[in-house]
Structures are given as C-alpha cells and as structure tokens.
C-alpha cells in the first residue's frame, strides 16, 4: 500500500527560491502546494492571474498587498480569494517556519 503524501513534508534541502508543486493537474482547475522561505514579490512587480485563485496559508505568516493599497496579513489557517485579473503581490513570508500554501486556481461559477 502506498503511503499518503503530506502537505507539511518539506523538500530536503529547502531550495533557495520558492518551491511550487502541482498536486492535481487538470484542465479546469490547478491545485498547488507552495513553500516560501522568506521570498516576496519585488517592489513594483505585480502578480495577475487569468483565473480566480483561492489560497490558504497552512503554516507560517505572510502578507499580500493589492494595487489599491489594501494589505491582508495571513496567519496559519487563514485563506483568501483573489479574483481573476486582480493585481497583487506577496509582501512578506516567514522563513522559520517556512510558509506552506495551498492554492487552487480556476474559474468561479457565476
């Protein structure tokens, strides 16, 4: 019997950059695990997805900033929904403990 995978099992050694792992590839939805160890989006750079993004922070602390100056601080267990085409950036992530994110990308039904 195959052992189950674990969202908190970190790569060893931890990479210098963020670690992205697609957990469920599909044509209509993408589920990713992201491990951050202090990374952030460089000043003046904005992230923008063509699809909606639901993001949960499973471990660590982080902050997400939006182009309209809003800031959301996230602690373990917090989640946010970032609508498609919303310009945002990762302002901060903790390195100890590393941030473990679960991100689901897809189109919301309207």
N, CA and C of each residue as an Amber inpcrd file, in Angstrom:
protein
   330
   0.8440000  -1.1860000   0.0000000   0.0000000   0.0000000   0.0000000
   0.8900000   1.2510000   0.0000000   0.5550000   2.2090000  -0.8620000
   1.3370000   3.4410000  -0.9760000   1.0640000   4.3540000   0.2180000
   2.1140000   4.9590000   0.7180000   1.9950000   5.9220000   1.8130000
   1.3370000   7.1900000   1.2790000   0.4800000   7.8100000   2.0600000
  -0.1560000   9.0750000   1.6760000   0.8910000  10.1830000   1.6210000
   0.6550000  11.1720000   0.7950000   1.5120000  12.3490000   0.7370000
   1.1530000  13.2860000   1.8760000   2.0720000  14.1790000   2.2480000
   1.8510000  15.0670000   3.3720000   2.1650000  16.5000000   2.9560000
   1.2210000  17.4130000   3.1710000   1.4080000  18.8180000   2.7940000
   2.5280000  19.4960000   3.5800000   2.8590000  18.9640000   4.7510000
   3.8790000  19.5840000   5.5930000   5.2620000  18.9610000   5.4220000
   5.3920000  17.9460000   4.5800000   6.7000000  17.3550000   4.2960000
   7.4550000  18.3110000   3.3770000   8.5090000  18.9100000   3.8810000
   9.2490000  19.9200000   3.1340000  10.3620000  19.2830000   2.3190000
  10.7020000  19.8880000   1.1810000  11.8310000  19.3930000   0.4070000
  13.1050000  19.4670000   1.2570000  13.9770000  18.4930000   1.1050000
  15.2220000  18.4820000   1.8600000  16.3760000  18.3040000   0.8900000
  17.2070000  19.2980000   0.7340000  17.2120000  20.5760000   1.4500000
  16.1870000  21.5340000   0.8600000  15.8320000  22.5490000   1.6450000
  14.9180000  23.5710000   1.1420000  15.6080000  24.3370000   0.0120000
  14.9080000  24.5610000  -1.1000000  15.5220000  25.3250000  -2.1920000
  15.6690000  26.7980000  -1.8060000  16.5710000  27.4900000  -2.5060000
  16.7710000  28.9210000  -2.2480000  15.5500000  29.7370000  -2.6440000
  14.8800000  29.3320000  -3.7360000  13.6820000  30.0330000  -4.2040000
  12.4350000  29.3150000  -3.7340000  11.2990000  29.8970000  -4.0520000
  10.0410000  29.2500000  -3.7020000   9.9260000  27.9170000  -4.4210000
   9.2390000  26.9900000  -3.7930000   9.0420000  25.6420000  -4.3180000
   7.5770000  25.4990000  -4.6930000   7.2910000  25.2040000  -5.9590000
   5.9290000  25.0140000  -6.4470000   5.7570000  23.5510000  -6.8200000
   4.6840000  22.9430000  -6.3230000   4.3950000  21.5420000  -6.6220000
   2.9310000  21.4140000  -7.0280000   2.6760000  21.0120000  -8.2710000
   1.2970000  20.8030000  -8.7200000   0.8010000  19.5030000  -8.1180000
  -0.2740000  19.5900000  -7.3410000  -0.8160000  18.4140000  -6.6680000
  -1.9010000  17.7310000  -7.4810000  -2.6400000  18.4950000  -8.2870000
  -3.7160000  17.9260000  -9.0810000  -3.7930000  18.6640000 -10.4080000
  -3.0890000  18.1660000 -11.4190000  -3.1810000  18.8280000 -12.7220000
  -4.5080000  18.4760000 -13.3940000  -5.1510000  19.4530000 -13.9260000
  -6.4240000  19.2490000 -14.6340000  -6.6150000  20.4260000 -15.5800000
  -7.5120000  20.2700000 -16.5220000  -7.7170000  21.3410000 -17.4810000
  -8.5320000  22.4980000 -16.9030000  -9.3900000  22.2440000 -15.9320000
 -10.2660000  23.3030000 -15.4390000  -9.8350000  23.8560000 -14.0750000
  -8.9930000  23.1400000 -13.3530000  -8.5600000  23.5920000 -12.0330000
  -7.1310000  23.1000000 -11.8060000  -6.3470000  23.9080000 -11.0820000
  -4.9810000  23.5130000 -10.7300000  -4.8190000  23.6560000  -9.2300000
  -4.3500000  22.6120000  -8.5730000  -4.1010000  22.6320000  -7.1360000
  -2.5900000  22.5840000  -6.9430000  -2.0680000  23.5630000  -6.2040000
  -0.6290000  23.6690000  -5.9870000  -0.3070000  23.7460000  -4.5100000
   0.8500000  23.2170000  -4.1650000   1.4450000  23.4750000  -2.8600000
   2.6380000  24.3730000  -3.1280000   2.7590000  25.4380000  -2.3420000
   3.8680000  26.3730000  -2.4900000   4.5680000  26.4630000  -1.1360000
   5.8810000  26.3690000  -1.1370000   6.6720000  26.5330000   0.0790000
   7.5210000  27.7850000  -0.0980000   7.3480000  28.7550000   0.8080000
   8.0930000  30.0170000   0.7610000   8.9790000  30.1030000   1.9930000
  10.1800000  30.5870000   1.7980000  11.1250000  30.7110000   2.9160000
  11.6910000  32.1270000   2.9580000  10.7900000  33.0830000   3.0890000
  11.1990000  34.4800000   3.1580000  11.0870000  35.2290000   1.8470000
  10.6500000  34.5670000   0.7700000  10.5460000  35.2490000  -0.5210000
   9.3990000  36.2570000  -0.5260000   9.5000000  37.2040000  -1.4390000
   8.4450000  38.2040000  -1.6530000   8.5310000  38.6590000  -3.0970000
   7.4520000  39.2770000  -3.5680000   7.4370000  39.8220000  -4.9250000
   8.2420000  41.1250000  -4.9160000   9.1780000  41.2920000  -5.8450000
   9.9780000  42.5160000  -5.8510000   9.1040000  43.7710000  -5.9540000
   9.5260000  44.8660000  -5.3210000   8.7700000  46.1180000  -5.4080000
   8.5250000  46.5040000  -6.8680000   7.3090000  46.9850000  -7.1380000
   6.9500000  47.4140000  -8.4760000   6.4850000  46.2940000  -9.3900000
   6.6100000  45.0470000  -8.9490000   6.1620000  43.9010000  -9.7440000
   4.8040000  43.4490000  -9.1980000   3.8680000  43.1890000 -10.1040000
   2.5310000  42.7590000  -9.7130000   2.2290000  41.3880000 -10.3060000
   1.5650000  40.5430000  -9.5230000   1.0910000  39.2460000  -9.9900000
  -0.3480000  39.4150000 -10.4390000  -0.7240000  38.7300000 -11.4970000
  -2.0960000  38.8160000 -12.0030000  -2.4070000  37.5130000 -12.7290000
  -3.4240000  36.8100000 -12.2720000  -3.8170000  35.5310000 -12.8620000
  -5.0060000  35.7300000 -13.8020000  -5.1150000  34.8780000 -14.7990000
  -6.2700000  34.8870000 -15.6990000  -7.4650000  34.1530000 -15.1010000
  -7.2370000  33.4610000 -13.9720000  -8.3040000  32.7090000 -13.2990000
  -8.3450000  33.1290000 -11.8380000  -9.4340000  32.7700000 -11.1600000
  -9.5640000  33.0460000  -9.7320000  -8.5640000  32.1710000  -8.9710000
  -8.1200000  32.6730000  -7.8180000  -7.1310000  31.9440000  -7.0200000
  -7.5750000  31.9280000  -5.5590000  -7.8300000  30.7290000  -5.0380000
  -8.1330000  30.5360000  -3.6160000  -6.8460000  30.0760000  -2.9700000
  -6.4080000  30.7950000  -1.9270000  -5.1250000  30.4980000  -1.3030000
  -5.3100000  30.3640000   0.1980000  -4.8120000  29.2510000   0.7590000
  -4.8230000  29.0440000   2.2080000  -3.3840000  28.9720000   2.6910000
  -3.1090000  29.6360000   3.8080000  -1.7970000  29.5520000   4.4260000
  -1.8760000  28.4990000   5.5260000  -1.1940000  27.3900000   5.3310000
  -1.2690000  26.2720000   6.2670000  -0.2480000  26.3870000   7.3950000
   0.8470000  27.0990000   7.1340000   1.9080000  27.2430000   8.1300000
   2.6300000  28.5520000   7.8710000   3.0910000  29.1920000   8.9340000
   3.8510000  30.4310000   8.8020000   2.9710000  31.6630000   8.8360000
   3.5590000  32.7940000   8.4810000   2.8680000  34.0820000   8.3990000
   3.2730000  34.7530000   7.0960000   2.3500000  35.5160000   6.5170000
   2.6240000  36.1800000   5.2430000   1.7410000  37.4170000   5.1100000
   2.0580000  38.2390000   4.1410000   1.2360000  39.4090000   3.8310000
   1.0980000  39.5140000   2.3210000  -0.1240000  39.8250000   1.8780000
  -0.4360000  40.0380000   0.4620000  -0.8800000  41.4860000   0.3120000
  -0.3080000  42.1980000  -0.6440000  -0.6930000  43.5730000  -0.9230000
  -1.3860000  43.6590000  -2.2670000  -2.3140000  44.5880000  -2.3700000
  -3.0730000  44.7930000  -3.6030000  -2.7340000  46.1530000  -4.1940000
  -2.9400000  46.2920000  -5.4940000  -2.6260000  47.5280000  -6.1970000
  -3.3750000  48.7280000  -5.6000000  -4.5740000  48.4950000  -5.0370000
  -5.3550000  49.5950000  -4.4600000  -4.9270000  49.9370000  -3.0280000
  -3.7470000  49.4580000  -2.6200000  -3.1320000  49.7440000  -1.3230000
  -3.6660000  48.8880000  -0.1650000  -4.6570000  48.0120000  -0.4280000
  -5.1120000  47.1130000   0.6490000  -3.9830000  46.1390000   0.9770000
  -3.9520000  45.7140000   2.2360000  -2.9630000  44.7410000   2.6880000
  -3.6980000  43.6950000   3.5280000  -3.4100000  42.4310000   3.2780000
  -4.0000000  41.3460000   4.0530000  -2.8610000  40.5770000   4.7120000
  -2.8950000  40.5050000   6.0430000  -1.9030000  39.7230000   6.7770000
  -2.5050000  38.3600000   7.0630000  -1.7440000  37.3140000   6.7760000
  -2.2270000  35.9430000   6.9110000  -1.4370000  35.2070000   7.9730000
  -2.1520000  34.4660000   8.7870000  -1.5690000  33.5750000   9.7870000
  -2.0110000  32.1600000   9.4590000  -1.4300000  31.2070000  10.1220000
  -1.7680000  29.8060000   9.9030000  -3.2820000  29.5880000   9.9070000
  -3.7830000  28.9660000   8.8440000  -5.2100000  28.6610000   8.7290000
  -6.0260000  29.6980000   7.9780000  -5.4630000  30.8880000   7.7510000
  -6.1950000  31.9290000   7.0240000  -6.2280000  31.6080000   5.5280000
  -7.3040000  32.0550000   4.8620000  -7.4020000  31.8930000   3.4100000
  -8.0070000  33.1400000   2.8000000  -7.6870000  33.3480000   1.5180000
  -8.2330000  34.4730000   0.7720000  -8.6220000  33.9950000  -0.6220000
  -9.5140000  34.7360000  -1.2410000  -9.8930000  34.5080000  -2.6310000
  -9.4500000  35.7350000  -3.4180000  -8.6140000  35.5070000  -4.4150000
  -8.1250000  36.5900000  -5.2650000  -8.8080000  36.4410000  -6.6230000
  -9.7370000  37.3260000  -6.9520000 -10.4330000  37.2180000  -8.2360000
  -9.4640000  37.3440000  -9.4150000  -9.8280000  36.7270000 -10.5260000
  -9.0350000  36.8190000 -11.7460000  -8.7610000  38.2870000 -12.0900000
  -7.5940000  38.5660000 -12.6040000  -7.1630000  39.8880000 -13.0690000
  -7.0270000  40.9140000 -11.9500000  -6.8910000  40.4560000 -10.6980000
  -6.6410000  41.3530000  -9.5750000  -5.1390000  41.4340000  -9.3480000
  -4.5890000  42.6290000  -9.5070000  -3.1510000  42.7950000  -9.3240000
  -2.8120000  42.7580000  -7.8370000  -1.8700000  41.8750000  -7.5010000
  -1.4790000  41.6690000  -6.1100000  -0.0050000  41.2800000  -6.0630000
   0.5420000  41.2810000  -4.8630000   1.9340000  40.8750000  -4.6780000
   2.1170000  40.2850000  -3.2890000   3.0840000  39.3970000  -3.1690000
   3.4540000  38.8440000  -1.8710000   4.4150000  39.8430000  -1.2430000
   4.0050000  40.4090000  -0.1180000   4.8030000  41.4300000   0.5550000
   5.8330000  40.7900000   1.4790000   5.4360000  39.7150000   2.1690000
   6.3680000  39.0460000   3.0780000   5.9260000  37.6080000   3.3250000
   6.9070000  36.7490000   3.6110000   6.6700000  35.3820000   4.0620000
   7.7140000  35.0550000   5.1210000   7.3480000  34.2070000   6.0810000
   8.3170000  33.8120000   7.0970000   9.2070000  32.6910000   6.5640000
  10.4350000  32.6590000   7.0850000  11.3700000  31.5920000   6.7370000
  11.3880000  30.5160000   7.8260000  11.0850000  30.9030000   9.0540000
  11.1070000  29.9670000  10.1760000   9.8930000  30.2270000  11.0570000
   8.8210000  29.4780000  10.8650000   8.7430000  28.3200000   9.9880000
   8.4960000  28.7540000   8.5390000   8.8590000  27.8850000   7.5920000
   8.5460000  28.1820000   6.2030000   7.0370000  28.3120000   6.0100000
   6.6260000  29.1370000   5.0580000   5.2030000  29.2300000   4.7090000
   4.8510000  28.0360000   3.8200000   3.7810000  27.3750000   4.1620000
   3.2420000  26.3010000   3.3280000   1.8650000  26.7650000   2.8890000
   1.7070000  26.9270000   1.5770000   0.4700000  27.4180000   0.9850000
  -0.2280000  26.2940000   0.2470000  -1.5490000  26.3530000   0.1960000
  -2.3380000  25.5030000  -0.6890000  -3.1000000  26.4720000  -1.5900000
  -2.8780000  26.3600000  -2.9010000  -3.5000000  27.2870000  -3.8570000
  -4.3270000  26.4950000  -4.8590000  -5.5460000  26.9690000  -5.0910000
  -6.4210000  26.3660000  -6.0810000  -6.7570000  27.4450000  -7.1030000
  -6.4150000  27.1750000  -8.3700000  -6.6170000  28.1130000  -9.4600000
  -7.7220000  27.5820000 -10.3680000  -8.7210000  28.4180000 -10.6660000
  -9.8020000  28.0030000 -11.5620000 -10.7970000  29.1220000 -11.7440000
 -11.7810000  28.8900000 -12.5870000 -12.8330000  29.8750000 -12.8350000
 -14.0080000  29.6120000 -11.8980000 -14.4410000  30.6510000 -11.1900000
 -15.6280000  30.5440000 -10.3480000 -16.8800000  30.5130000 -11.2100000
 -17.8620000  29.7820000 -10.7700000 -19.1690000  29.8240000 -11.4560000
 -19.8590000  31.1090000 -11.0640000 -20.4970000  31.7250000 -12.0070000
 -21.2020000  32.9940000 -11.6910000 -22.6510000  32.8650000 -12.0850000
